[in-house]
Amino acid sequence: MEKVIAFPLMGNYFLPCNYLFSKLCNAKILVPPKITSKTVELGGKYSPEFICTPFKYTLGTYIECLENNANILIQMGGGCRYGYYFELQEKILKDLGYNFKYYNLVSKGNTDLKLIYKILKEINPKLNIIKALYFSFITIKMVNYMDDIDDYIRLNAPYQKNVGLLENINKEMLEEFRNVKSFYKLRKSYRKCKRKIKNIELKDKNKKIKIGIIGELYTLMEPFANNNIEKILKDSGVSVKRFTNVTYLLFEKGKKSKKYLKNLKNIKYKMGADAMDNIYYTKYLIDHNYDGIIHMKSSFCTPEIGNMGIISKMCEEKNMPVMFLTMDLNTSNVGFETRIEAFLDMIEMRKKNE
């Protein structure tokens, strides 16, 4: 039987996932369909009622992939209840009658390279370790490059004279990434994109609102889960700072979290997932004179519920506007955009008064 691999969708990160598995696994790669209301309905129907929303999104995606003949599911989860998705989702899907193999590439909340190689070797017994290391390195650099360009666009998109030019250059780079065959080609494509975006003329930097977005990782990184908040803010002329990305989560979090904890006086423990990190980001945004903070989380996200009181108090003491948004399966686009508009109007009035 042909092996068909599928994995959850989270922004543009399907691209490096697709690249890695296509190079290392002797199998067909099923790129997950975009999340729709059907995905949400399927996930919500078969999930425990009070589990966090990302569980429902990913479960719905898996069901759609299994219906499209996927028989190997890949998960990367850890740090909070996300680490238990593996066992629970597997049981739910098996109870629904699906026949598949399910692999979690994260062990005890950490990226385990030996485990990843072992899983890839099980999928493709002919896998060569040198080839695995080489294409894994390319995939890691691909993620780094994507995150670097995305960070620049978030911060500078509102300042471009030709609207959409930065985004179009980024799309060209991602399209080239799909077909790169060597690290040299990957780096060349990235550097070309970097040169182009750096040459774009920017304007009126001091007149724009600067917002920091913090919160639960999946909600921040999957546009469907956050109602495309970054696009809404960009179209409103807002410069956005977002700290959470895959580069940070997989390769930087361990070291930086220790530094963050030492620099925070109001907490002594990490609190689980990214809760402590978001408290540090709040301090950073206050210290760097941002105009406001948007904290986003999914329904029933325990770590982020735990830090909301601390973040609220910090912002109150420093007179920093903050808005808390909880996203679930029934969040209305219209009501959501209205809240964003009201928050930005309030910040605009504050800036004029100052």
C-alpha positions as CSV (number, residue, x, y, z in Angstrom):
1,M,0.0,0.0,0.0
2,E,1.3,3.5,-0.9
3,K,2.4,5.5,2.1
4,V,0.7,8.9,2.3
5,I,1.9,11.4,4.9
6,A,-0.1,14.3,6.3
7,F,0.4,16.9,9.0
8,P,-1.5,19.8,10.5
9,L,-1.6,23.2,8.9
10,M,0.0,26.3,10.5
11,G,0.5,29.3,8.3
12,N,3.2,28.8,5.6
13,Y,5.1,26.3,7.6
14,F,3.6,23.5,5.6
15,L,6.2,24.4,3.0
16,P,9.3,23.3,4.9
17,C,7.4,20.3,6.3
18,N,6.5,19.3,2.8
19,Y,10.1,19.8,1.6
20,L,11.6,17.7,4.4
21,F,9.2,14.7,4.1
22,S,9.3,14.7,0.3
23,K,13.1,14.5,0.4
24,L,13.5,11.9,3.1
25,C,10.5,9.7,3.0
26,N,9.7,7.3,0.2
27,A,6.0,8.4,0.3
28,K,3.4,10.7,-1.1
29,I,3.0,14.0,0.8
30,L,-0.5,15.2,1.2
31,V,-0.4,18.9,1.8
32,P,-3.3,19.6,4.2
33,P,-6.2,21.5,2.8
34,K,-6.8,25.1,4.0
35,I,-8.8,25.3,7.2
36,T,-12.5,26.0,6.5
37,S,-15.7,26.0,8.4
38,K,-16.0,22.3,7.5
39,T,-12.7,21.6,9.2
40,V,-13.8,23.4,12.3
41,E,-17.2,21.6,12.3
42,L,-15.4,18.2,12.1
43,G,-12.9,19.0,14.8
44,G,-15.5,20.4,17.2
45,K,-17.8,17.5,16.7
46,Y,-15.4,14.8,17.8
47,S,-13.3,16.8,20.4
48,P,-13.9,17.0,24.1
49,E,-15.9,20.1,24.7
50,F,-13.5,22.0,27.0
51,I,-10.3,21.2,25.3
52,C,-8.3,24.1,23.7
53,T,-9.3,25.2,20.3
54,P,-6.0,24.2,18.4
55,F,-6.9,20.6,19.3
56,K,-10.1,20.9,17.4
57,Y,-8.5,22.6,14.3
58,T,-5.8,19.9,14.0
59,L,-8.2,17.1,14.6
60,G,-10.5,18.4,11.9
61,T,-7.5,18.7,9.5
62,Y,-6.5,15.1,10.3
63,I,-10.0,13.8,9.5
64,E,-10.0,15.6,6.2
65,C,-6.5,14.2,5.4
66,L,-7.6,10.7,6.3
67,E,-10.6,11.0,4.1
68,N,-8.2,11.9,1.3
69,N,-6.3,8.6,1.8
70,A,-3.6,9.7,4.2
71,N,-2.3,6.8,6.3
72,I,0.6,8.4,8.2
73,L,0.0,11.4,10.4
74,I,2.8,13.6,11.8
75,Q,2.4,15.7,14.9
76,M,4.8,18.1,16.6
77,G,3.5,19.0,20.0
78,G,4.7,19.7,23.5
79,G,5.0,22.2,26.3
80,C,1.4,22.1,27.6
81,R,-1.7,20.1,26.8
82,Y,-0.4,20.1,23.2
83,G,1.9,17.4,24.4
84,Y,-1.1,15.1,25.0
85,Y,-2.7,15.6,21.6
86,F,-0.8,12.7,20.3
87,E,-2.4,10.0,22.5
88,L,-5.9,11.5,22.6
89,Q,-6.2,12.4,18.9
90,E,-5.0,8.9,17.9
91,K,-7.6,7.3,20.1
92,I,-10.4,9.5,18.8
93,L,-9.4,8.8,15.2
94,K,-9.0,5.0,15.8
95,D,-12.5,5.0,17.4
96,L,-13.8,6.6,14.3
97,G,-12.5,3.6,12.3
98,Y,-9.5,5.1,10.5
99,N,-6.5,3.0,9.8
100,F,-3.2,4.9,10.1
101,K,0.1,5.3,11.9
102,Y,0.6,8.4,14.1
103,Y,4.0,9.9,15.0
104,N,4.9,12.7,17.3
105,L,8.3,14.3,16.5
106,V,8.6,16.0,19.9
107,S,9.6,14.2,23.0
108,K,8.7,15.6,26.5
109,G,8.2,19.0,25.0
110,N,11.6,19.1,23.3
111,T,12.9,18.6,19.7
112,D,14.6,15.2,19.7
113,L,16.8,14.7,16.6
114,K,17.4,11.1,17.4
115,L,13.7,10.4,17.7
116,I,13.0,12.3,14.4
117,Y,15.6,10.2,12.6
118,K,14.2,7.0,14.1
119,I,10.7,7.9,12.9
120,L,11.9,8.9,9.4
121,K,13.9,5.6,9.2
122,E,10.8,3.6,10.1
123,I,8.9,5.4,7.3
124,N,11.7,5.0,4.9
125,P,14.0,2.0,5.8
126,K,16.4,3.0,3.0
127,L,17.1,6.5,4.5
128,N,20.7,7.5,4.6
129,I,21.8,9.4,7.7
130,I,24.0,11.8,5.6
131,K,21.1,12.6,3.4
132,A,18.8,13.1,6.4
133,L,21.2,15.5,8.1
134,Y,21.7,17.5,4.8
135,F,18.0,18.0,4.0
136,S,17.2,18.6,7.7
137,F,19.8,21.4,7.7
138,I,18.2,22.9,4.6
139,T,14.7,22.7,6.1
140,I,15.9,24.4,9.3
141,K,17.5,27.2,7.3
142,M,14.3,27.5,5.2
143,V,12.3,28.1,8.4
144,N,14.9,30.6,9.6
145,Y,14.8,32.6,6.4
146,M,11.0,32.5,6.2
147,D,10.7,33.9,9.8
148,D,13.3,36.6,9.2
149,I,11.5,37.9,6.1
150,D,8.1,37.7,7.8
151,D,9.4,39.7,10.8
152,Y,10.6,42.4,8.5
153,I,7.3,42.6,6.6
154,R,5.2,42.8,9.8
155,L,7.3,45.7,11.0
156,N,7.5,47.6,7.7
157,A,4.5,46.7,5.5
158,P,2.6,49.8,6.6
159,Y,5.4,52.1,5.5
160,Q,5.8,50.9,1.9
161,K,4.8,53.3,-0.8
162,N,3.7,50.6,-3.2
163,V,1.2,48.6,-1.2
164,G,1.7,44.8,-1.5
165,L,5.2,45.0,-2.9
166,L,6.9,43.4,0.1
167,E,4.3,40.6,0.2
168,N,4.8,39.9,-3.5
169,I,8.5,39.6,-3.1
170,N,8.0,37.2,-0.2
171,K,5.7,35.1,-2.3
172,E,8.3,34.8,-5.1
173,M,10.8,33.6,-2.5
174,L,8.4,31.0,-1.1
175,E,7.7,29.7,-4.6
176,E,11.4,29.3,-5.3
177,F,11.8,27.5,-1.9
178,R,9.4,24.8,-3.1
179,N,11.9,23.6,-5.7
180,V,15.4,24.2,-4.2
181,K,17.7,21.3,-4.5
182,S,20.7,22.6,-2.5
183,F,21.5,24.9,0.4
184,Y,23.3,27.1,-2.1
185,K,20.1,27.7,-4.1
186,L,18.1,28.2,-0.9
187,R,20.5,30.9,0.4
188,K,20.7,32.5,-3.0
189,S,16.9,32.8,-3.2
190,Y,16.8,34.3,0.4
191,R,19.5,36.8,-0.2
192,K,17.9,37.9,-3.5
193,C,14.6,38.5,-1.6
194,K,16.5,40.3,1.2
195,R,18.1,42.7,-1.2
196,K,14.8,43.5,-2.9
197,I,12.9,44.2,0.3
198,K,15.8,46.3,1.7
199,N,15.7,48.4,-1.5
200,I,12.0,49.3,-1.1
201,E,11.6,52.9,-0.1
202,L,9.7,53.3,3.2
203,K,8.0,56.4,4.6
204,D,6.3,58.0,7.6
205,K,7.7,55.7,10.2
206,N,7.0,58.0,13.1
207,K,3.3,58.5,12.2
208,K,2.2,54.8,12.4
209,I,0.8,52.9,15.3
210,K,3.1,50.1,16.7
211,I,1.4,47.1,18.2
212,G,2.9,44.0,19.8
213,I,1.0,40.7,19.5
214,I,1.6,38.0,22.1
215,G,-0.2,34.9,23.3
216,E,-0.8,31.2,22.5
217,L,1.5,29.9,19.7
218,Y,-1.0,28.2,17.4
219,T,-3.5,31.1,17.5
220,L,-0.7,33.5,16.7
221,M,0.7,31.6,13.8
222,E,-2.3,30.1,12.0
223,P,-4.2,33.0,10.2
224,F,-7.6,31.1,10.2
225,A,-7.3,30.7,14.0
226,N,-6.7,34.4,14.6
227,N,-9.2,35.7,12.0
228,N,-6.3,37.1,9.9
229,I,-5.5,39.7,12.5
230,E,-2.1,40.6,11.0
231,K,-3.7,41.4,7.7
232,I,-6.4,43.5,9.5
233,L,-3.7,45.4,11.3
234,K,-1.5,45.9,8.2
235,D,-4.4,47.1,6.2
236,S,-5.1,49.6,9.0
237,G,-1.6,50.9,8.7
238,V,-0.3,49.3,11.9
239,S,3.3,48.1,12.4
240,V,3.3,44.7,14.1
241,K,5.8,43.0,16.4
242,R,5.3,39.2,16.9
243,F,7.8,37.3,18.8
244,T,6.5,33.7,18.4
245,N,7.6,31.7,15.4
246,V,8.9,28.2,14.7
247,T,12.6,29.4,14.8
248,Y,12.1,30.6,18.3
249,L,10.0,27.6,19.5
250,L,12.3,24.9,18.2
251,F,15.8,26.4,18.4
252,E,15.8,29.4,20.8
253,K,13.2,29.0,23.5
254,G,15.3,26.8,25.8
255,K,18.1,29.4,26.2
256,K,16.0,32.5,26.0
257,S,13.4,31.3,28.5
258,K,16.0,31.1,31.2
259,K,17.1,34.7,30.4
260,Y,13.5,35.9,30.5
261,L,12.9,34.3,33.9
262,K,16.0,36.0,35.4
263,N,14.8,39.4,34.1
264,L,11.3,39.2,35.6
265,K,10.8,40.2,39.2
266,N,7.1,39.3,39.5
267,I,7.3,35.6,38.7
268,K,9.5,32.7,39.8
269,Y,8.4,29.9,37.5
270,K,7.9,29.3,33.8
271,M,4.2,28.7,34.1
272,G,4.0,26.3,31.2
273,A,4.0,26.7,27.4
274,D,4.8,30.4,26.5
275,A,3.0,32.0,29.5
276,M,6.2,33.3,31.1
277,D,7.6,34.4,27.7
278,N,4.6,36.5,27.1
279,I,5.0,38.3,30.4
280,Y,8.6,39.1,29.3
281,Y,7.3,40.3,25.9
282,T,4.9,42.6,27.7
283,K,7.8,44.2,29.6
284,Y,9.8,44.5,26.3
285,L,6.9,46.2,24.5
286,I,6.4,48.6,27.5
287,D,10.1,49.4,27.7
288,H,10.4,50.0,23.9
289,N,7.4,52.4,23.8
290,Y,5.0,50.4,21.7
291,D,1.5,52.0,21.4
292,G,-0.5,48.9,22.5
293,I,-0.5,45.1,23.1
294,I,-2.9,42.5,21.8
295,H,-2.9,39.2,23.8
296,M,-4.5,36.3,21.9
297,K,-5.3,32.8,23.1
298,S,-7.6,30.0,22.3
299,S,-10.5,29.0,24.5
300,F,-9.5,27.0,27.6
301,C,-5.7,27.8,27.1
302,T,-4.7,27.3,30.8
303,P,-1.1,28.8,30.7
304,E,-2.4,32.0,29.0
305,I,-5.3,32.3,31.4
306,G,-2.7,32.2,34.2
307,N,-0.7,35.1,32.9
308,M,-3.5,37.5,31.9
309,G,-3.8,38.9,35.4
310,I,-0.1,39.7,35.6
311,I,0.0,41.2,32.1
312,S,-3.1,43.3,32.9
313,K,-1.4,44.7,36.1
314,M,1.8,45.4,34.3
315,C,0.0,47.4,31.6
316,E,-2.1,49.2,34.1
317,E,0.9,50.4,36.1
318,K,2.7,51.7,32.9
319,N,-0.5,53.0,31.3
320,M,-0.1,50.6,28.3
321,P,-3.3,49.8,26.3
322,V,-3.9,46.1,26.2
323,M,-6.7,44.0,24.6
324,F,-7.3,40.4,25.4
325,L,-8.8,38.3,22.7
326,T,-10.1,34.7,23.2
327,M,-10.6,32.8,20.0
328,D,-13.0,29.8,19.7
329,L,-14.9,28.0,17.0
330,N,-17.7,30.6,17.1
331,T,-15.7,33.8,17.0
332,S,-17.5,36.3,14.7
333,N,-15.4,38.0,12.0
334,V,-17.5,41.1,12.2
335,G,-17.4,41.5,16.0
336,F,-13.7,40.7,16.0
337,E,-12.9,43.4,13.4
338,T,-15.1,45.9,15.3
339,R,-13.1,45.3,18.5
340,I,-9.8,45.8,16.7
341,E,-11.0,49.0,15.1
342,A,-12.2,50.4,18.4
343,F,-8.8,49.5,20.1
344,L,-6.9,51.3,17.3
345,D,-9.2,54.3,17.5
346,M,-8.5,54.6,21.2
347,I,-4.7,54.4,20.6
348,E,-5.0,57.0,17.9
349,M,-6.8,59.4,20.2
350,R,-4.2,58.8,22.9
351,K,-1.3,59.6,20.5
352,K,-3.0,62.9,19.4
353,N,-3.6,63.9,22.9
354,E,0.0,63.2,23.8
